[in-house]
Amino acid sequence: MAPAPSRAQWHAVFAGYLGWTLDAFDFFVVIFLYDTLAAHFGVAKSDLLWATTFTLAFRPLGALIFGLLADRYGRRMPLIANVIFFSAVEFACGFAPNFTVFFILRCLYGIGMGGEWGVGASLAMEYAPRRWRGLLSGILQSGYSMGYLLAAMAARFVLPYFPEDTGWRWMFWIGGAPALLALYIRMKVPESDAWKQHRLPDFASILRTVASQWKLFLYLMVFMTLFMFLSHGTQDLYPDFLKNEHLVPAPTVANLAVLYNLGAILGAVIFGHLSETIGRRYSIIAALALCLVMVPSWTFGGSVWVLAASAFVLQMGVQGAWGIVPAHLNELSPDSVRGLVPGLAYQLGILFASPTSNIEHALQNAYGYRWALAGFEICVIVALAVVTYFGRENKGKHFVHAPVD
């Protein structure tokens, strides 16, 4: 039986988990403020949707910048710089005097959000013991759902206690707190031995290595684009869907968001652990099958209880599949560019999938809200299952091949 992770290994995983949690909190704050921000800035809700779209679209730039730095100079310092950057931008959003400034800040925030996942995931997975990698991958990725859950709780229990004209600002000011994570990383998280062993001498060597693996990189981009359609297609508009299609009161919507994100966290851990037994690809496909079964009741449920139960189980499947992604992408990536390739493929996927909310909004106008979400996600789930099945995996790959002095 493999030994339990050491203290240093837990610190590395926890730093990645906490960074992704706080990053996701800052992103999802906006989806609970669509109506408030539209009214405050005097713009249409569709303009706020474009702000979210551009946040997602700028993420590849962050993945490129911080991923290159992570492969050239190590994982720790780029991760610290990234956390400070996205925290400062999030804090500044609370001072935005108009929609133009807010829009620009959300684009800048996308750069910070794009850099965090790749660097944090590579550091965490390089420290995770091979036999624990699937479980720790699920724990790491569940930070995204925890961030969504915390944003929902803030919308439910913090926002109502502030005046309407300033409450939204406090949501962003709270989001500046992750800067403290930089101190934790600096004090507790050691540098990766895998990076020390495989580091390349310059940026040109890093880019040449990525270019030499273009077929793999193209596959990973398609793979991650479908994953982004899966997650953002089931999450970003769902609170608005519940309020406007099923007339669920806003406080209840926030409560439901907390509930289905608990399901997401549970699913990420369960399927991440399962992937150590049946493999990465088959675990992803099993999670997708669970999603497919739940889609009809997730959108067409006749009561709040049916919608709540369906959303809980569906997000178990969505984040169950996602929980395997950190381990799977890092195992597929070449050793010398593990800081760049997983994060850049991940974030280019979000670039191509960034119009998800706009696509669903257009489908809503043509087919109604329920069919828009259900039809879109059924197509995505089937396509992702096919792409996953015909892909490959390197479960249990060694990241460090010899002791490092």
C-alpha positions as CSV (number, residue, x, y, z in Angstrom):
1,M,0.0,0.0,0.0
2,A,1.4,3.4,-1.0
3,P,2.4,5.7,2.0
4,A,0.2,8.7,2.7
5,P,1.3,12.0,1.3
6,S,4.0,13.9,3.3
7,R,3.5,17.3,4.9
8,A,5.3,19.0,2.0
9,Q,3.0,17.1,-0.5
10,W,-0.1,18.2,1.3
11,H,1.1,21.8,1.4
12,A,1.6,21.7,-2.4
13,V,-1.9,20.3,-3.0
14,F,-3.5,22.6,-0.5
15,A,-1.9,25.7,-2.1
16,G,-3.2,24.6,-5.5
17,Y,-6.7,23.8,-4.0
18,L,-6.9,27.1,-2.1
19,G,-5.7,29.2,-5.1
20,W,-8.3,27.6,-7.4
21,T,-11.0,28.0,-4.8
22,L,-10.3,31.7,-4.3
23,D,-9.9,32.2,-8.1
24,A,-13.3,30.6,-8.8
25,F,-14.9,32.6,-6.0
26,D,-13.8,35.8,-7.6
27,F,-15.1,34.7,-11.0
28,F,-18.5,33.4,-9.9
29,V,-19.2,36.5,-7.8
30,V,-20.3,38.2,-11.1
31,I,-22.9,35.6,-12.0
32,F,-24.8,36.4,-8.8
33,L,-24.7,40.1,-9.6
34,Y,-25.8,40.2,-13.2
35,D,-29.1,42.1,-12.4
36,T,-27.4,44.3,-9.8
37,L,-24.5,45.3,-12.0
38,A,-26.6,45.9,-15.0
39,A,-28.9,48.2,-13.1
40,H,-26.0,50.0,-11.4
41,F,-24.0,50.6,-14.6
42,G,-27.1,51.3,-16.7
43,V,-26.3,48.5,-19.3
44,A,-28.2,45.4,-20.6
45,K,-27.7,42.0,-18.9
46,S,-26.2,40.9,-22.2
47,D,-23.4,43.4,-21.7
48,L,-22.5,41.7,-18.4
49,L,-22.5,38.3,-20.2
50,W,-19.9,39.7,-22.6
51,A,-17.8,40.8,-19.6
52,T,-17.9,37.2,-18.4
53,T,-17.1,36.0,-22.0
54,F,-14.0,38.3,-22.2
55,T,-12.8,37.3,-18.7
56,L,-12.7,33.7,-20.0
57,A,-11.2,34.7,-23.4
58,F,-8.2,36.4,-21.7
59,R,-7.3,33.4,-19.7
60,P,-5.0,31.8,-22.3
61,L,-2.8,34.9,-22.2
62,G,-2.3,34.3,-18.4
63,A,-1.7,30.6,-19.0
64,L,1.0,31.5,-21.6
65,I,2.7,34.1,-19.5
66,F,2.7,32.3,-16.1
67,G,3.2,28.9,-17.7
68,L,6.4,30.0,-19.5
69,L,7.6,31.5,-16.3
70,A,6.8,28.3,-14.3
71,D,8.8,26.1,-16.8
72,R,11.7,28.5,-16.9
73,Y,12.0,29.7,-13.3
74,G,10.1,27.1,-11.2
75,R,6.6,26.8,-9.9
76,R,6.6,28.7,-6.7
77,M,7.5,32.3,-7.6
78,P,5.2,32.5,-10.7
79,L,2.4,31.1,-8.6
80,I,3.0,33.8,-5.9
81,A,3.1,36.6,-8.5
82,N,-0.1,35.2,-10.1
83,V,-2.1,35.1,-6.8
84,I,-1.1,38.7,-5.9
85,F,-2.0,39.9,-9.4
86,F,-5.5,38.4,-9.6
87,S,-6.3,39.5,-6.0
88,A,-5.3,43.1,-6.7
89,V,-7.4,43.2,-9.9
90,E,-10.4,41.7,-8.1
91,F,-10.1,44.2,-5.3
92,A,-10.0,47.0,-7.9
93,C,-13.2,45.8,-9.5
94,G,-15.0,47.0,-6.3
95,F,-13.9,50.6,-7.1
96,A,-15.0,50.6,-10.8
97,P,-16.7,53.9,-11.5
98,N,-18.4,52.8,-14.7
99,F,-19.0,49.8,-16.9
100,T,-16.0,50.5,-19.2
101,V,-13.5,50.4,-16.3
102,F,-15.3,47.3,-14.9
103,F,-15.1,45.6,-18.3
104,I,-11.3,46.3,-18.6
105,L,-10.7,45.0,-15.1
106,R,-12.5,41.8,-15.8
107,C,-10.3,41.2,-18.8
108,L,-7.2,41.8,-16.7
109,Y,-8.7,39.4,-14.1
110,G,-9.0,36.8,-16.8
111,I,-5.2,36.9,-17.3
112,G,-4.7,36.2,-13.6
113,M,-7.3,33.5,-13.5
114,G,-5.7,31.8,-16.6
115,G,-2.3,31.6,-14.9
116,E,-3.3,30.1,-11.6
117,W,-4.7,26.7,-12.7
118,G,-1.8,25.5,-14.8
119,V,1.0,26.5,-12.4
120,G,-0.9,25.4,-9.3
121,A,-2.0,22.1,-10.8
122,S,1.5,21.2,-12.1
123,L,3.0,21.9,-8.7
124,A,0.4,19.9,-6.9
125,M,0.5,16.9,-9.3
126,E,4.3,16.8,-9.3
127,Y,4.2,16.5,-5.5
128,A,1.3,14.0,-5.3
129,P,2.3,10.4,-4.8
130,R,1.5,8.3,-7.9
131,R,-1.0,6.0,-6.1
132,W,-2.8,9.1,-4.6
133,R,-2.7,11.2,-7.7
134,G,-6.3,10.5,-8.8
135,L,-7.8,11.3,-5.4
136,L,-5.6,14.4,-4.9
137,S,-6.5,15.5,-8.4
138,G,-10.2,15.4,-7.5
139,I,-9.6,17.3,-4.3
140,L,-7.6,19.9,-6.2
141,Q,-10.2,20.4,-8.9
142,S,-13.0,20.5,-6.3
143,G,-11.6,23.9,-5.3
144,Y,-13.5,25.3,-8.3
145,S,-16.8,24.1,-6.9
146,M,-15.9,25.3,-3.5
147,G,-15.2,28.8,-4.9
148,Y,-18.7,28.7,-6.6
149,L,-20.2,27.5,-3.3
150,L,-18.5,30.4,-1.4
151,A,-19.7,32.9,-3.9
152,A,-23.3,31.6,-3.5
153,M,-23.0,31.8,0.3
154,A,-21.7,35.4,0.0
155,A,-24.6,36.3,-2.3
156,R,-27.0,34.7,0.2
157,F,-25.6,35.8,3.5
158,V,-23.3,38.8,3.0
159,L,-24.8,40.8,0.1
160,P,-28.2,41.4,1.7
161,Y,-26.7,43.1,4.7
162,F,-25.1,45.9,2.7
163,P,-26.9,48.8,1.1
164,E,-27.9,48.0,-2.5
165,D,-25.6,50.6,-4.0
166,T,-22.5,49.4,-2.2
167,G,-23.1,45.7,-1.4
168,W,-21.8,44.6,-4.8
169,R,-18.6,46.4,-4.2
170,W,-18.0,44.5,-1.0
171,M,-18.3,41.2,-2.9
172,F,-15.3,42.2,-4.9
173,W,-13.4,43.7,-2.0
174,I,-13.8,40.4,-0.1
175,G,-12.4,38.8,-3.3
176,G,-9.1,40.6,-2.7
177,A,-8.3,38.4,0.4
178,P,-6.5,35.7,-1.6
179,A,-3.4,37.8,-1.7
180,L,-2.6,36.3,1.7
181,L,-2.2,33.0,0.0
182,A,1.0,34.2,-1.4
183,L,2.5,34.3,2.1
184,Y,1.5,30.7,2.7
185,I,3.0,29.5,-0.6
186,R,6.2,31.4,0.2
187,M,6.6,29.9,3.6
188,K,5.2,26.3,3.3
189,V,5.5,25.1,-0.3
190,P,8.8,23.8,-1.6
191,E,9.9,24.0,-5.2
192,S,9.1,21.0,-7.4
193,D,11.8,18.3,-7.8
194,A,10.3,17.4,-11.2
195,W,10.9,20.9,-12.4
196,K,14.5,20.9,-11.1
197,Q,15.2,17.6,-13.0
198,H,13.5,18.5,-16.4
199,R,14.0,22.3,-16.6
200,L,15.0,23.8,-20.0
201,P,17.7,26.5,-20.4
202,D,15.5,29.2,-22.1
203,F,12.1,30.2,-23.3
204,A,12.9,29.2,-26.9
205,S,13.6,25.6,-25.9
206,I,10.3,25.5,-24.1
207,L,8.4,26.8,-27.1
208,R,10.2,24.4,-29.4
209,T,9.3,21.5,-27.2
210,V,5.6,22.4,-27.2
211,A,5.7,22.8,-31.0
212,S,7.2,19.4,-31.4
213,Q,4.1,17.9,-29.6
214,W,1.6,19.7,-31.7
215,K,-0.7,16.7,-32.3
216,L,-1.0,16.0,-28.6
217,F,-1.5,19.7,-27.9
218,L,-4.3,19.9,-30.6
219,Y,-6.0,16.9,-29.0
220,L,-5.8,18.5,-25.5
221,M,-7.3,21.8,-26.8
222,V,-10.3,19.9,-28.3
223,F,-10.6,17.9,-25.1
224,M,-10.6,20.9,-22.9
225,T,-12.9,23.0,-25.1
226,L,-15.6,20.3,-24.7
227,F,-14.9,20.2,-21.0
228,M,-15.4,24.0,-20.8
229,F,-18.7,23.7,-22.6
230,L,-19.7,21.0,-20.1
231,S,-18.9,23.1,-17.0
232,H,-19.8,26.6,-18.0
233,G,-22.9,25.4,-19.9
234,T,-24.3,23.8,-16.7
235,Q,-23.2,26.5,-14.3
236,D,-23.0,30.1,-15.6
237,L,-26.6,30.6,-16.5
238,Y,-28.2,28.1,-14.2
239,P,-29.0,30.6,-11.4
240,D,-30.5,33.0,-13.9
241,F,-32.4,30.0,-15.4
242,L,-33.9,29.0,-12.1
243,K,-35.0,32.6,-11.4
244,N,-36.4,33.5,-14.7
245,E,-37.7,30.1,-16.1
246,H,-38.8,28.4,-12.9
247,L,-39.5,31.6,-10.9
248,V,-37.4,30.4,-8.0
249,P,-36.7,33.3,-5.5
250,A,-33.2,34.6,-5.4
251,P,-32.4,33.4,-1.8
252,T,-33.6,29.9,-2.8
253,V,-31.4,30.0,-5.9
254,A,-28.4,30.8,-3.7
255,N,-29.3,27.9,-1.4
256,L,-29.6,25.6,-4.4
257,A,-26.2,26.8,-5.7
258,V,-24.7,25.8,-2.4
259,L,-26.4,22.4,-2.6
260,Y,-25.3,21.5,-6.1
261,N,-21.8,22.6,-5.5
262,L,-21.6,20.2,-2.5
263,G,-22.6,17.6,-5.0
264,A,-19.8,18.8,-7.3
265,I,-17.2,18.5,-4.6
266,L,-18.4,15.0,-3.7
267,G,-18.3,14.0,-7.3
268,A,-14.8,15.3,-7.9
269,V,-13.4,13.3,-5.0
270,I,-15.3,10.1,-5.8
271,F,-14.5,9.9,-9.5
272,G,-10.9,11.2,-9.0
273,H,-10.4,8.2,-6.6
274,L,-12.2,5.9,-9.0
275,S,-9.8,6.8,-11.8
276,E,-7.0,5.0,-9.9
277,T,-8.9,1.8,-10.3
278,I,-10.5,1.9,-13.7
279,G,-8.3,4.5,-15.4
280,R,-8.7,8.2,-16.2
281,R,-10.7,7.8,-19.5
282,Y,-13.2,5.3,-18.3
283,S,-13.8,7.3,-15.1
284,I,-14.5,10.4,-17.1
285,I,-16.9,8.5,-19.4
286,A,-18.7,7.1,-16.3
287,A,-19.1,10.6,-14.9
288,L,-20.5,11.8,-18.2
289,A,-23.0,9.0,-18.3
290,L,-24.3,10.2,-15.0
291,C,-24.7,13.7,-16.4
292,L,-26.6,12.5,-19.4
293,V,-29.1,10.6,-17.3
294,M,-29.8,13.7,-15.2
295,V,-30.2,16.4,-18.0
296,P,-34.0,16.0,-18.5
297,S,-35.0,16.5,-14.9
298,W,-32.2,19.2,-14.5
299,T,-34.0,21.5,-16.9
300,F,-37.6,20.2,-17.1
301,G,-38.1,19.3,-13.4
302,G,-41.6,20.2,-12.2
303,S,-40.7,21.3,-8.7
304,V,-37.9,23.0,-6.8
305,W,-37.1,19.6,-5.1
306,V,-36.7,17.8,-8.4
307,L,-34.5,20.6,-9.8
308,A,-32.4,20.6,-6.6
309,A,-31.9,16.9,-6.6
310,S,-31.1,16.8,-10.3
311,A,-28.7,19.7,-10.1
312,F,-26.9,18.0,-7.2
313,V,-26.4,14.7,-9.1
314,L,-25.7,16.3,-12.4
315,Q,-22.9,18.4,-10.8
316,M,-21.6,15.3,-9.2
317,G,-21.1,14.0,-12.8
318,V,-19.8,17.3,-14.2
319,Q,-17.1,17.8,-11.5
320,G,-16.6,14.1,-11.2
321,A,-15.3,14.2,-14.8
322,W,-13.4,17.4,-14.1
323,G,-11.8,16.0,-10.9
324,I,-9.7,13.7,-13.1
325,V,-8.5,16.5,-15.4
326,P,-5.5,17.8,-13.3
327,A,-3.9,14.3,-13.1
328,H,-4.8,13.3,-16.7
329,L,-3.4,16.5,-18.3
330,N,-0.2,16.5,-16.3
331,E,0.4,12.8,-17.0
332,L,-0.1,13.4,-20.7
333,S,2.1,16.4,-20.9
334,P,5.9,16.3,-21.7
335,D,8.0,16.6,-18.5
336,S,9.9,19.7,-19.4
337,V,6.8,21.8,-20.3
338,R,4.4,20.6,-17.6
339,G,4.0,24.2,-16.3
340,L,2.9,25.5,-19.7
341,V,1.1,22.7,-21.6
342,P,-1.7,21.6,-19.2
343,G,-2.6,25.2,-18.3
344,L,-2.4,26.6,-21.9
345,A,-4.5,23.7,-23.3
346,Y,-6.9,24.2,-20.5
347,Q,-7.2,28.0,-21.1
348,L,-7.3,27.8,-24.9
349,G,-10.2,25.5,-24.3
350,I,-11.9,28.2,-22.3
351,L,-11.1,30.7,-25.1
352,F,-12.9,28.6,-27.7
353,A,-15.8,27.9,-25.3
354,S,-16.0,31.5,-23.9
355,P,-19.2,32.3,-25.9
356,T,-21.0,29.4,-24.1
357,S,-23.4,31.7,-22.2
358,N,-24.0,33.7,-25.4
359,I,-24.7,30.6,-27.4
360,E,-27.2,29.3,-24.8
361,H,-28.8,32.8,-24.6
362,A,-29.3,32.7,-28.4
363,L,-30.7,29.2,-28.3
364,Q,-33.0,30.3,-25.5
365,N,-34.5,32.9,-27.9
366,A,-35.1,30.3,-30.5
367,Y,-36.1,27.2,-28.5
368,G,-36.9,28.4,-25.0
369,Y,-34.6,28.3,-21.9
370,R,-35.2,24.6,-21.0
371,W,-34.5,23.2,-24.4
372,A,-31.5,25.5,-24.9
373,L,-29.7,24.2,-21.8
374,A,-30.8,20.6,-22.3
375,G,-30.1,20.3,-26.0
376,F,-26.7,22.1,-25.8
377,E,-25.5,19.9,-22.9
378,I,-26.6,16.6,-24.4
379,C,-24.6,17.3,-27.6
380,V,-21.6,18.4,-25.5
381,I,-21.7,15.3,-23.3
382,V,-21.9,12.8,-26.2
383,A,-19.1,14.6,-28.1
384,L,-16.8,14.7,-25.0
385,A,-17.4,11.0,-24.3
386,V,-16.3,10.1,-27.9
387,V,-13.2,12.3,-27.7
388,T,-12.2,10.9,-24.3
389,Y,-12.7,7.3,-25.5
390,F,-10.4,7.7,-28.5
391,G,-7.7,9.5,-26.5
392,R,-4.9,8.0,-24.6
393,E,-3.7,8.1,-21.0
394,N,-0.5,7.7,-18.9
395,K,-2.0,6.8,-15.5
396,G,0.7,6.6,-12.9
397,K,3.4,8.2,-15.0
398,H,6.7,8.9,-13.1
399,F,7.4,12.7,-12.9
400,V,10.7,12.3,-11.2
401,H,13.0,9.6,-12.6
402,A,16.0,9.9,-10.2
403,P,16.8,11.6,-6.9
404,V,17.5,15.3,-7.1
405,D,20.4,16.7,-5.1
